[in-house]
Amino acid sequence: MRQRAIAWHKEDPAGAEYAEVTLGAEVLFASGVAIGGEPGAYRLDYSLETGPGFVTTRLQVTARGQGWRRTLDLRRDPAGAWTAATTADGEAPDGLAPPGAASAGGAEPAGPAGLPAPAAGRISWLDGALDCDLGLSPLTNSMPALRHRLLEEDGSADLLMAWVSVPDLGVRASRQRYTALRDRPGGRLIRFESLDSGFTAELAFDADGLVVDYPGIGRQLG
């Protein structure tokens, strides 16, 4: 197992993130903290566990700001079923949707304003997804790149992801594509595409499969 401590400076929206990562031949574990300022100042704490093949087994996230706090416990079982459990306390700032599972079409979670959506139970529209994708975090781009060996080989992979928006902690399906482009000093350049929105970016990875530079999202410090 290889241990890494890594920090990213975030540009748009402004913020920062620090993570402690354990990397094995087929697994990744991480815990981290991020701060941001939209729609108000917030702190985000998370822990991530994967099984063999860098497949997500659990993502736990806590977000909090002045007068509010919410949590998400997102899990994938060995059969591929995804479940989510949420809590929400306090008065959320304007523009912050309830946490939990949105519909397959991306609608906001149901539930009274400021309270968690009823998110327990299976999220059937995530069937086929192997990964979580924590919004505004460069960390969770590592699992697809490592699983599909895009650091060593040319190729492309289309994926369905369990995307977690922050700081509201909504869970939505996201179709994405990762394509190996070329070597770079100390690593590899991989193109990320959102197949839903058309957004693209060229991500620089280091030799361990961690993001060095995600334009507009985060750049490694140190």
Helices and strands as residue ranges (DSSP letters): E 2-11, E 14-23, E 28-36, E 42-51, G 52-54, E 55-65, E 68-76, E 82-90, E 100-101, G 124-126, E 131-134, G 139-141, H 142-147, E 156-164, E 170-184, E 187-194, E 200-206, E 211-214, E 218-220
